[in-house]
Amino acid sequence: MSPAPKKVLALAGGVGGAKLALGLARVLPPERLTVVVNTGDDDTFHGLHVCPDLDTVMYTLAGLADPERGWGIAGDTFWTLEALGRYGAPTWFKLGDLDLATHIRRTELLRQEWALSQITQELCRRLGVKQRVAPMTDQPVRTVVVTEEREMAFQEYFVRRGSQPRIRGVRFEGAPQAAPSPQFREALAGAEAVVFCPSNPVVSIGPILAVGGVRKAIATFRGPRLAVSPIVGGQALRGPAARMLAELGEEASCVGVARRYAGLCDVMVIDETDRHQAQRIRELGMDVAVANTVMRTDEDKEALARLVCELAGL
């Protein structure tokens, strides 16, 4: 009798996380991959429950994501948002007309007392996504950014203010009291490898690790644990990861990311640009793999995913 195929738990948030999730989805059978996604930056706009990271991963796996913006649906229009603006409603958070259908349906099902994880499964099924995509928790968690001006919800800091106010700290309201979603618990129990996708370690992976019991579960996980650095040459490929690390007094580099994952990760994958940093990461107790981590094409995504799987012994 052949052994059961090894399953992978990928932790993701944002565009970089979605890219590697797509690569993993292309090299692994659907039943072997669970992608658990950050929900700390979920928010309410125009009365609708919006899950930016969940939707980015879902649209990417469904082949709908806008490759230029990196978020939303390709070819979407913004007529509804324009009309809302005429009525004096705020329009700084860009929700496209097709994208709105997702938020309307999600909000409708939440009002019918569906759990967010159930809703995510239903939306993925309708979009033809065969991999299991799950929120980190079914309970509300809110990422709050403490800036030099005042405290802000993450979307206000990131989108409305363009990550401009200097930050002094970040906290995840509700995370310690929240439980992992059922699919997350199942994946933690049944996966044979954990992959930290190249997502912002502060506000994409940070909220996932803050959910009750998750950090301990990953710290004691017996299989290989791998991470891909989202910072290349001291710069984040997308988003404010490097700036946030620097303003928090941490090193804005792949080494700074590795320090965040110390005790949680066995192998750190860094870009060729950062080869000179490898020894510093090894001194943190991790092995290092050097590769092209900049995923410009689908071939790049698949190549990086194959390397991750090879390093995990899959």
C-alpha positions as CSV (number, residue, x, y, z in Angstrom):
1,M,0.0,0.0,0.0
2,S,1.5,3.3,-1.1
3,P,1.9,6.1,1.6
4,A,-0.7,8.9,1.6
5,P,0.4,11.9,-0.3
6,K,2.0,14.6,1.7
7,K,-0.1,17.7,2.4
8,V,1.1,21.3,2.5
9,L,-0.2,24.2,4.6
10,A,0.6,27.6,3.1
11,L,0.2,30.8,5.1
12,A,-0.5,33.8,2.9
13,G,-1.7,37.3,2.6
14,G,-1.5,39.9,-0.1
15,V,-0.2,39.8,-3.7
16,G,3.1,38.0,-3.0
17,G,1.4,35.3,-1.0
18,A,-1.2,34.8,-3.7
19,K,1.6,34.4,-6.3
20,L,3.3,31.6,-4.5
21,A,-0.1,30.0,-3.6
22,L,-0.8,29.9,-7.4
23,G,2.6,28.3,-8.0
24,L,1.9,25.7,-5.4
25,A,-1.6,25.1,-6.8
26,R,0.0,24.4,-10.2
27,V,2.5,21.9,-8.9
28,L,0.4,20.0,-6.3
29,P,-2.8,18.1,-6.7
30,P,-5.7,20.2,-5.2
31,E,-6.3,17.8,-2.3
32,R,-2.7,18.3,-1.1
33,L,-2.8,22.1,-0.6
34,T,-4.5,24.2,2.0
35,V,-4.0,28.0,1.9
36,V,-4.8,29.8,5.1
37,V,-5.2,33.5,4.6
38,N,-4.9,36.6,6.9
39,T,-8.2,38.3,7.8
40,G,-6.8,40.9,10.1
41,D,-7.2,43.6,7.5
42,D,-10.9,42.8,6.7
43,D,-13.1,45.8,7.0
44,T,-16.6,47.2,6.2
45,F,-17.2,49.5,3.2
46,H,-20.6,50.7,2.2
47,G,-22.1,48.2,4.6
48,L,-20.3,45.2,3.0
49,H,-17.8,42.8,4.6
50,V,-14.6,43.0,2.6
51,C,-11.8,40.5,2.9
52,P,-9.0,41.9,0.8
53,D,-6.4,39.1,1.3
54,L,-8.9,36.2,1.0
55,D,-10.2,37.7,-2.2
56,T,-6.8,38.3,-3.7
57,V,-5.9,34.6,-3.1
58,M,-9.3,33.4,-4.3
59,Y,-9.2,35.5,-7.5
60,T,-5.7,34.5,-8.2
61,L,-6.4,30.8,-7.9
62,A,-9.6,31.3,-10.0
63,G,-7.6,33.0,-12.8
64,L,-9.5,36.2,-12.3
65,A,-7.0,38.5,-10.7
66,D,-5.9,41.7,-12.3
67,P,-2.2,41.2,-13.2
68,E,-1.4,44.9,-13.4
69,R,-2.9,46.1,-10.1
70,G,-2.4,42.8,-8.3
71,W,-5.7,43.1,-6.6
72,G,-9.3,42.9,-7.8
73,I,-10.7,41.3,-10.9
74,A,-9.1,41.8,-14.3
75,G,-11.2,44.1,-16.6
76,D,-13.3,45.4,-13.8
77,T,-15.1,48.7,-13.9
78,F,-15.8,51.2,-11.2
79,W,-19.2,52.8,-12.2
80,T,-20.8,52.0,-8.9
81,L,-18.0,53.6,-6.9
82,E,-18.2,56.7,-9.2
83,A,-22.0,56.9,-8.5
84,L,-21.4,56.5,-4.7
85,G,-19.0,59.4,-4.9
86,R,-21.7,61.6,-6.5
87,Y,-23.8,60.9,-3.4
88,G,-20.9,62.0,-1.1
89,A,-19.8,58.5,0.0
90,P,-16.1,57.9,0.5
91,T,-14.4,56.2,-2.5
92,W,-10.8,55.8,-1.4
93,F,-11.1,52.0,-1.1
94,K,-11.4,50.9,-4.7
95,L,-14.2,48.3,-5.1
96,G,-14.9,47.3,-8.7
97,D,-18.3,46.5,-10.0
98,L,-17.6,42.7,-10.4
99,D,-15.7,42.7,-7.1
100,L,-18.8,44.1,-5.3
101,A,-20.7,40.9,-6.1
102,T,-18.3,39.0,-3.9
103,H,-18.8,41.3,-1.0
104,I,-22.6,41.5,-1.4
105,R,-22.8,37.7,-1.4
106,R,-20.4,37.3,1.5
107,T,-22.3,39.9,3.6
108,E,-25.6,38.3,2.7
109,L,-24.4,34.9,3.9
110,L,-22.9,36.3,7.1
111,R,-26.3,37.7,7.9
112,Q,-27.7,34.2,7.4
113,E,-25.2,33.2,10.1
114,W,-22.8,31.3,7.8
115,A,-19.2,31.1,9.2
116,L,-16.6,33.0,7.1
117,S,-14.8,29.7,6.4
118,Q,-18.1,28.2,5.1
119,I,-18.6,31.3,2.9
120,T,-15.1,31.1,1.6
121,Q,-15.6,27.5,0.6
122,E,-18.8,28.3,-1.2
123,L,-17.3,31.3,-3.1
124,C,-14.3,29.2,-4.1
125,R,-16.5,26.4,-5.3
126,R,-18.6,28.8,-7.4
127,L,-15.4,30.2,-9.0
128,G,-14.0,26.7,-9.7
129,V,-11.1,26.9,-7.1
130,K,-10.4,23.3,-6.2
131,Q,-7.7,24.0,-3.5
132,R,-8.9,24.5,0.0
133,V,-8.7,28.2,0.9
134,A,-9.6,29.2,4.4
135,P,-9.6,32.3,6.6
136,M,-7.3,32.1,9.6
137,T,-10.3,32.3,11.9
138,D,-14.1,32.7,11.8
139,Q,-14.0,35.3,14.6
140,P,-13.3,39.0,14.0
141,V,-9.7,40.1,14.3
142,R,-8.7,43.6,13.5
143,T,-5.2,44.8,12.6
144,V,-4.6,48.2,14.3
145,V,-1.6,50.3,13.2
146,V,-0.3,52.6,15.9
147,T,1.1,55.6,14.0
148,E,2.8,58.8,15.1
149,E,-0.6,60.6,14.5
150,R,-3.1,58.1,16.0
151,E,-4.2,54.5,15.8
152,M,-5.7,53.4,12.4
153,A,-7.3,50.3,11.0
154,F,-4.9,48.7,8.5
155,Q,-6.8,49.7,5.3
156,E,-6.9,53.4,6.4
157,Y,-3.2,53.3,7.0
158,F,-2.3,51.3,3.9
159,V,-4.8,52.5,1.2
160,R,-6.2,55.8,2.3
161,R,-2.9,57.2,3.7
162,G,-0.5,55.3,1.4
163,S,1.5,53.9,4.4
164,Q,2.8,57.4,5.0
165,P,2.3,57.9,8.8
166,R,5.3,56.5,10.7
167,I,4.3,53.5,12.7
168,R,5.2,52.9,16.4
169,G,3.5,49.5,16.8
170,V,0.9,47.0,15.5
171,R,-1.6,45.0,17.4
172,F,-4.2,42.4,16.4
173,E,-7.4,43.0,18.3
174,G,-9.3,39.9,19.1
175,A,-6.6,37.5,17.9
176,P,-5.6,35.9,21.2
177,Q,-9.3,35.1,21.9
178,A,-10.0,33.8,18.3
179,A,-9.7,30.1,17.4
180,P,-8.2,28.9,14.1
181,S,-10.9,28.1,11.5
182,P,-11.9,24.4,11.2
183,Q,-9.9,24.1,8.0
184,F,-6.9,25.7,9.6
185,R,-7.1,23.3,12.6
186,E,-7.4,20.3,10.2
187,A,-4.4,21.5,8.1
188,L,-2.3,22.0,11.2
189,A,-3.1,18.5,12.3
190,G,-2.7,16.8,9.0
191,A,-0.1,18.7,7.0
192,E,3.4,17.5,6.6
193,A,5.0,20.8,5.6
194,V,4.3,24.4,6.5
195,V,5.1,27.2,4.0
196,F,5.3,30.9,4.9
197,C,4.5,32.6,1.6
198,P,6.4,35.8,0.7
199,S,3.8,38.0,2.6
200,N,4.4,41.0,4.9
201,P,5.7,39.3,8.1
202,V,4.2,42.1,10.3
203,V,0.6,42.5,9.0
204,S,0.0,39.5,6.8
205,I,1.7,36.6,8.6
206,G,1.7,38.4,12.0
207,P,-2.1,38.2,12.5
208,I,-2.2,34.5,11.6
209,L,0.5,33.7,14.2
210,A,-1.4,35.8,16.8
211,V,-4.6,33.6,16.6
212,G,-4.9,31.6,19.7
213,G,-2.6,28.5,19.8
214,V,-1.2,29.0,16.3
215,R,2.3,30.1,17.1
216,K,2.7,27.2,19.6
217,A,1.3,24.8,17.0
218,I,3.8,25.9,14.4
219,A,6.7,26.1,16.9
220,T,6.1,22.4,17.8
221,F,5.3,21.3,14.2
222,R,7.3,18.2,13.4
223,G,7.6,18.5,9.6
224,P,9.6,20.9,7.5
225,R,8.8,24.6,7.9
226,L,9.9,26.9,5.0
227,A,9.6,30.6,4.4
228,V,10.2,32.7,1.3
229,S,11.4,36.2,2.1
230,P,9.1,39.0,0.7
231,I,12.0,41.5,0.9
232,V,14.7,41.5,-1.8
233,G,17.7,43.7,-1.7
234,G,16.3,45.6,1.3
235,Q,13.0,46.4,-0.5
236,A,9.6,44.9,-0.4
237,L,8.5,43.8,-3.9
238,R,5.0,45.2,-3.1
239,G,3.5,46.9,0.0
240,P,5.0,48.4,3.1
241,A,6.8,45.5,4.6
242,A,10.3,47.0,4.5
243,R,9.1,50.4,5.7
244,M,7.2,48.8,8.6
245,L,10.1,46.8,9.7
246,A,12.4,49.8,9.6
247,E,10.0,52.0,11.5
248,L,9.5,49.3,14.2
249,G,13.3,49.4,14.7
250,E,14.0,46.1,12.9
251,E,16.2,45.4,10.0
252,A,14.5,45.8,6.6
253,S,16.0,42.9,4.9
254,C,15.6,39.1,4.5
255,V,17.5,38.8,7.8
256,G,14.9,40.9,9.5
257,V,12.2,38.6,8.1
258,A,14.2,35.6,9.3
259,R,14.4,37.1,12.8
260,R,10.6,37.3,12.8
261,Y,10.4,33.6,12.0
262,A,13.1,32.4,14.4
263,G,11.9,29.2,16.1
264,L,9.1,28.8,13.5
265,C,11.0,28.1,10.4
266,D,13.7,25.6,9.3
267,V,14.6,26.8,5.8
268,M,14.5,30.4,4.6
269,V,14.5,30.9,0.8
270,I,16.1,34.2,-0.2
271,D,16.7,35.9,-3.6
272,E,20.0,35.7,-5.5
273,T,20.4,39.4,-4.7
274,D,20.7,38.6,-1.0
275,R,23.1,35.7,-1.3
276,H,25.6,37.6,0.9
277,Q,23.1,37.5,3.8
278,A,22.9,33.7,3.9
279,Q,25.4,33.2,6.8
280,R,23.6,35.7,9.0
281,I,20.4,33.8,8.6
282,R,22.1,30.5,9.3
283,E,23.3,32.0,12.5
284,L,19.6,32.3,13.5
285,G,19.3,28.5,13.3
286,M,17.9,28.2,9.8
287,D,19.1,26.6,6.6
288,V,19.2,28.9,3.6
289,A,18.3,28.3,0.0
290,V,19.1,30.9,-2.7
291,A,16.9,31.2,-5.8
292,N,15.1,33.7,-8.0
293,T,12.2,34.7,-5.7
294,V,10.8,37.5,-7.9
295,M,7.7,36.0,-9.5
296,R,7.1,38.0,-12.6
297,T,5.6,35.2,-14.7
298,D,3.6,32.1,-14.1
299,E,6.8,30.1,-14.9
300,D,8.5,32.0,-12.1
301,K,5.7,31.1,-9.7
302,E,5.9,27.4,-10.6
303,A,9.7,27.2,-10.4
304,L,9.7,28.8,-6.9
305,A,6.9,26.4,-5.8
306,R,8.8,23.4,-7.2
307,L,11.9,24.5,-5.2
308,V,9.8,24.9,-2.0
309,C,8.3,21.4,-2.5
310,E,11.7,19.9,-3.2
311,L,13.2,21.5,-0.1
312,A,10.3,20.2,1.9
313,G,10.9,16.7,0.6
314,L,7.6,16.5,-1.2
